[in-house]
Amino acid sequence: MTAFALETEMSWLVSGWPLARSGALYGWVVRVYAALRDMNSRYPFLAYGYDWLAFAHLVIAVAFIGPLRDPVRNKWVMEFRLYPVNGECKKTRSSGPSGKNNLSNLPNTY
C-alpha cells in the first residue's frame, strides 16, 4: 500500500488524455503506466520506496517557504540548492553506459 497513488493517477492520465493518442508522448505515457501496473502487481513492496522519496521531496519543499517570505534573509537556501544540483549533474555524467545518446556525454560546463 502506498500513500501516493501513482498507478491511479497514471490511469486517470491515460484515460483522460487530452492530446492525440497516436503521438510518441502518449505511447511513452502508456508504456510507463503498463510498467507501473506490472511492478505493482508483481512487486508491491517497491511502492514503499516511492513513499519515502515523495516524502523527502515534500520535506525539502518546506525549506523553500523561507525564501518566499524573506528572500534576503534566507539567501543561504537558494545558494545551498546549487550543491545537490551540481553533484547530480556530475554523478549523471560519470555513470551509465557509454554511447553517443547517453546522458554521461553532457558538456563539462555543469
N, C-alpha and C positions, 0 to 999 in steps of 0.2 A: 504494500500500500504506500502511496506517495502523496504528499501534500500538494504537489504541483502536478496538475493533471495534463501532462504533455500529450498523452495519447488522445484524450478527449478534445483538447484544443486543436490538435492536428486534424482530427476527424471533422471538426467544425470548419477548419480552413479548407480542407479538400472538398467537402460537400457544398460550401458556400463560395467557392472560388469565383471571384468577380471578372476575371480576365478570360481570354480564350484558353480552352482546355487542350489545345494542341501544341502549345509552346514548350520550350525547353524548361522554363521555370516551373510550370505546372508538373511536368514529368519528374523533375527533381523533388518537388514537394510530395508527390505521390510516392516516390521511392523512399523518401525519409519516413513518411507515415507507415509504409509497409514494414520497414526495418524496425521502427519503434514498436509496432504491433507484435512483430515476431519476437523482439527482445523481451517485451513484457510478458508474452505467453510462455516463453522458454526459460527466461532468466529474470523473474520479477524482482529479485534482490538487487539488481543493478539500479533500479529506480531510487533506491535509498541514497545512492551517491549523488543523484540529481538534487535530492532534497538538501543535502549539505552544501552542494555547490551553489544552489539558488539562495540558500540562507546566508551564505558568506557574501554573496553579491548584495543582498539587502542590507547586511550589516555595514559593508563598505559604503553603500549609498548614503547611509545615515551620516557618515563623516563629511559628506559634501553639503549638508544643511548649513554648517557654519559659514563656508564661503558665500553661500547665497544670502545670508543675513548680514555678514560683515566681511567683505572680500579682503580688505586691507589687513585686518587683524588675523584672518585665517589664511593668509597667503601661503603658509607652510604646507597646507593641504594640497594646494594646486601645484606646488613645487614637488612635493613628495610623490604625487601620482605619476610623475615622469620616470621615476626609478623603476617601478614594475613594468611600465610600458617598454622602456628601453631594454630591460632584461628579457622580456618576452620576445622582442624583435631579435635579439642576439641568440636566444635559445632556438627560435624558429630557423634562423639562418644556419645554425650548426647541426640541426637534426633533420631526419627524414632521408628518404632515398635520394640518390643523386640522379640528375636528369635535367633536361632543358626546361621542363614545365614544373619544376619543383620550387616551393617557397624558399628553400635554402639558397636560391640564387638571387635573393634580394640584394639591392645595391648596398655598399658599405656606408651609406650616409645615415643609417639608423643608429 
